[in-house]
Amino acid sequence: MDCTLLYWNGRIIDFDLPITVRLTVTEADPGQGDSAQGGTKPATLETGAVVNVPSFVDVGDDVLIDSRTGQYMSRA
């Protein structure tokens, strides 16, 4: 993950984080039923965070997470 740091007199005075973060799913239940119905399931990411993802997302998949809200955006 890249971030932008703003220095003044050798000290960091501001920073910007990226809007999206690419993370790997480390734990998730197997997908159930028809994913066209829009079902979701909890998945644990490599950071330990748990987010709701669509039922088609599996362990090992990379996903994009909105760093402002912590919500799933899409598969990477």
C-alpha positions as a Markdown table, in Angstrom:
| # | Residue | x | y | z |
|---|---|---|---|---|
| 1 | Met | 0.0 | 0.0 | 0.0 |
| 2 | Asp | 1.3 | 3.4 | -0.9 |
| 3 | Cys | 0.6 | 6.6 | 1.0 |
| 4 | Thr | 1.6 | 10.2 | 0.5 |
| 5 | Leu | 3.4 | 12.0 | 3.3 |
| 6 | Leu | 3.7 | 15.7 | 3.7 |
| 7 | Tyr | 6.8 | 16.9 | 5.5 |
| 8 | Trp | 7.6 | 20.2 | 7.1 |
| 9 | Asn | 10.9 | 20.9 | 8.9 |
| 10 | Gly | 11.7 | 17.1 | 8.8 |
| 11 | Arg | 8.4 | 16.2 | 10.5 |
| 12 | Ile | 5.3 | 14.5 | 9.0 |
| 13 | Ile | 2.4 | 17.0 | 9.2 |
| 14 | Asp | -0.1 | 15.2 | 6.9 |
| 15 | Phe | -0.7 | 12.0 | 5.0 |
| 16 | Asp | -3.1 | 10.6 | 2.4 |
| 17 | Leu | -4.1 | 6.9 | 2.3 |
| 18 | Pro | -5.3 | 5.3 | -0.9 |
| 19 | Ile | -9.1 | 5.1 | -1.3 |
| 20 | Thr | -8.9 | 1.4 | -2.2 |
| 21 | Val | -6.8 | -1.3 | -0.6 |
| 22 | Arg | -6.1 | -4.7 | -2.2 |
| 23 | Leu | -6.3 | -7.5 | 0.3 |
| 24 | Thr | -6.4 | -11.3 | 0.2 |
| 25 | Val | -9.3 | -13.4 | 1.7 |
| 26 | Thr | -7.9 | -15.8 | 4.2 |
| 27 | Glu | -11.1 | -17.4 | 5.6 |
| 28 | Ala | -14.6 | -17.6 | 4.0 |
| 29 | Asp | -17.4 | -20.1 | 4.0 |
| 30 | Pro | -18.0 | -21.9 | 0.7 |
| 31 | Gly | -20.4 | -20.0 | -1.6 |
| 32 | Gln | -24.0 | -21.1 | -1.3 |
| 33 | Gly | -26.7 | -21.1 | -3.9 |
| 34 | Asp | -27.2 | -18.7 | -6.7 |
| 35 | Ser | -24.9 | -15.7 | -6.6 |
| 36 | Ala | -27.2 | -13.9 | -9.0 |
| 37 | Gln | -29.5 | -13.3 | -6.0 |
| 38 | Gly | -26.9 | -11.0 | -4.4 |
| 39 | Gly | -26.2 | -13.1 | -1.3 |
| 40 | Thr | -23.3 | -12.1 | 0.9 |
| 41 | Lys | -21.2 | -13.9 | 3.5 |
| 42 | Pro | -18.5 | -12.8 | 6.0 |
| 43 | Ala | -14.9 | -13.2 | 5.0 |
| 44 | Thr | -11.7 | -12.6 | 6.9 |
| 45 | Leu | -9.0 | -10.7 | 5.2 |
| 46 | Glu | -5.2 | -11.0 | 5.7 |
| 47 | Thr | -5.3 | -8.1 | 8.1 |
| 48 | Gly | -7.8 | -9.9 | 10.3 |
| 49 | Ala | -10.7 | -7.6 | 9.3 |
| 50 | Val | -14.0 | -9.3 | 8.6 |
| 51 | Val | -16.1 | -7.9 | 5.8 |
| 52 | Asn | -19.2 | -9.0 | 3.9 |
| 53 | Val | -18.4 | -10.2 | 0.4 |
| 54 | Pro | -20.5 | -11.7 | -2.4 |
| 55 | Ser | -21.0 | -15.4 | -2.1 |
| 56 | Phe | -18.8 | -16.1 | -5.2 |
| 57 | Val | -15.6 | -14.8 | -3.3 |
| 58 | Asp | -13.4 | -17.7 | -2.1 |
| 59 | Val | -10.3 | -18.1 | 0.1 |
| 60 | Gly | -7.2 | -16.8 | -1.8 |
| 61 | Asp | -9.1 | -14.3 | -3.8 |
| 62 | Asp | -7.8 | -10.7 | -3.9 |
| 63 | Val | -10.5 | -8.1 | -3.2 |
| 64 | Leu | -10.6 | -4.3 | -3.2 |
| 65 | Ile | -11.8 | -2.7 | 0.0 |
| 66 | Asp | -12.8 | 1.0 | 0.5 |
| 67 | Ser | -10.3 | 2.2 | 3.1 |
| 68 | Arg | -12.7 | 5.0 | 4.2 |
| 69 | Thr | -15.6 | 2.6 | 5.0 |
| 70 | Gly | -14.0 | -0.8 | 5.2 |
| 71 | Gln | -16.6 | -2.2 | 2.8 |
| 72 | Tyr | -16.0 | -4.6 | -0.1 |
| 73 | Met | -15.9 | -2.9 | -3.5 |
| 74 | Ser | -14.9 | -5.7 | -6.0 |
| 75 | Arg | -12.6 | -8.6 | -6.8 |
| 76 | Ala | -9.2 | -7.5 | -7.8 |
